[in-house]
Amino acid sequence: MTTSPLRPLGSSDLEVFPLALGGNVFGWTADEATSFAVLDAYTAQGGNFIDTADSYSAWVKGNHGGESETIIGKWLAARGRRDDVVIATKVARHPDYKGLRAENIRAAADASLTRLGTDHIDLYYTHFDDDETIPVEEIIGALDGLVRAGKVRAIAASNISPERLQESLDLSDREGLARYVALQPHYNLVSRDTYEGARREIASRAGLAAVPYYALAAGFLTGKYRPGVAVDSPRAAGAGKHLATERGQKVLTALDEVAQAHDAEIATVALAWLAAQPTVAAPLASARTVEQLPALLAVAGLELTDAELARLTDASA
């Protein structure tokens, strides 16, 4: 009897595969047919955690936002897989639904539900905090209303200050309102201070699950970026900058060593380090082709030794 790789998502009743599939590429660098193929391949290997946002991919010329949700919704309808997967989406950045005013959160959620072709969102994130103008009482109150209405199963936050995160949790506890169960921070081997410290301490204390984005540092931690190598990718400039840093080079060297010891892909090792960190439930990574998926999915079966984890942690210090 094999044990399930699914992990509990914080204090919620959701259980997720240890690799969340990023939907940011759907409708951007992956067309509908390719997106369907990636979703099919991911779920065929036990994957069940699909992450998107209402704004994906509004930055593409000719797009308006919601393209990723629409493709996922079509796939769900075509495959009849709604009950098999955990769908996470986000509010705050769609061109028509910007910010976190209560009425905007409600309207954006309804629009997401329509595009996804479903009656509920499993995990609903505030994508970017609206901390200049909106009190947490208004944000949490609106999210609580969605949970009570059955439109959302659990709520989460991304891109939020430690202070606002704690304030939100305190409000939920005090007023008996829906409470964040997860946090989506920027976190990887070459960007640790974006999560480690105050945010992680709050997450640990409050029982929040972390689902880190940029888990592979825009592709740098796949190992394909090397001195003198040109990479054809929309994200090449962002990923390549790490090559110029001492930490980036040390991390690549350590990843090479550990990957060789396990006969594993470098990306798999980078994700396995992340998956082993305190509070992390599932790193988040996207695949624009089916061929990119095996290295990501393999994180479910790769357990690094304490010495290997320490080697990577030291290299990334």
Rosetta blueprint (number, residue, H / E / L):
1 M L
2 T L
3 T L
4 S L
5 P L
6 L L
7 R E
8 P E
9 L L
10 G L
11 S L
12 S L
13 D L
14 L L
15 E E
16 V E
17 F L
18 P L
19 L L
20 A E
21 L E
22 G E
23 G L
24 N L
25 V L
26 F E
27 G L
28 W L
29 T L
30 A E
31 D L
32 E H
33 A H
34 T H
35 S H
36 F H
37 A H
38 V H
39 L H
40 D H
41 A H
42 Y H
43 T H
44 A H
45 Q L
46 G L
47 G L
48 N L
49 F E
50 I E
51 D E
52 T L
53 A L
54 D L
55 S L
56 Y L
57 S L
58 A L
59 W L
60 V L
61 K L
62 G L
63 N L
64 H L
65 G L
66 G L
67 E H
68 S H
69 E H
70 T H
71 I H
72 I H
73 G H
74 K H
75 W H
76 L H
77 A H
78 A H
79 R H
80 G L
81 R L
82 R H
83 D H
84 D H
85 V L
86 V E
87 I E
88 A E
89 T E
90 K E
91 V E
92 A E
93 R E
94 H E
95 P L
96 D L
97 Y E
98 K E
99 G L
100 L L
101 R L
102 A H
103 E H
104 N H
105 I H
106 R H
107 A H
108 A H
109 A H
110 D H
111 A H
112 S H
113 L H
114 T H
115 R H
116 L H
117 G L
118 T L
119 D L
120 H L
121 I E
122 D E
123 L E
124 Y E
125 Y E
126 T E
127 H L
128 F L
129 D L
130 D L
131 D L
132 E L
133 T L
134 I L
135 P L
136 V H
137 E H
138 E H
139 I H
140 I H
141 G H
142 A H
143 L H
144 D H
145 G H
146 L H
147 V H
148 R H
149 A L
150 G L
151 K L
152 V E
153 R E
154 A E
155 I E
156 A E
157 A E
158 S E
159 N L
160 I L
161 S L
162 P H
163 E H
164 R H
165 L H
166 Q H
167 E H
168 S H
169 L H
170 D H
171 L H
172 S H
173 D H
174 R H
175 E H
176 G L
177 L L
178 A L
179 R L
180 Y E
181 V E
182 A E
183 L E
184 Q E
185 P L
186 H E
187 Y L
188 N E
189 L L
190 V L
191 S E
192 R L
193 D L
194 T L
195 Y L
196 E L
197 G L
198 A H
199 R H
200 R H
201 E H
202 I H
203 A H
204 S H
205 R H
206 A H
207 G L
208 L L
209 A E
210 A E
211 V L
212 P L
213 Y E
214 Y L
215 A L
216 L L
217 A H
218 A H
219 G H
220 F H
221 L H
222 T H
223 G L
224 K L
225 Y L
226 R L
227 P L
228 G L
229 V L
230 A L
231 V L
232 D L
233 S L
234 P L
235 R L
236 A H
237 A H
238 G H
239 A H
240 G H
241 K H
242 H H
243 L H
244 A H
245 T L
246 E H
247 R H
248 G H
249 Q H
250 K H
251 V H
252 L H
253 T H
254 A H
255 L H
256 D H
257 E H
258 V H
259 A H
260 Q H
261 A H
262 H H
263 D L
264 A L
265 E L
266 I H
267 A H
268 T H
269 V H
270 A H
271 L H
272 A H
273 W H
274 L H
275 A H
276 A L
277 Q L
278 P L
279 T L
280 V E
281 A L
282 A L
283 P L
284 L E
285 A E
286 S L
287 A L
288 R L
289 T L
290 V H
291 E H
292 Q H
293 L H
294 P H
295 A H
296 L H
297 L H
298 A H
299 V H
300 A H
301 G H
302 L L
303 E L
304 L L
305 T L
306 D H
307 A H
308 E H
309 L H
310 A H
311 R H
312 L H
313 T H
314 D H
315 A H
316 S L
317 A L
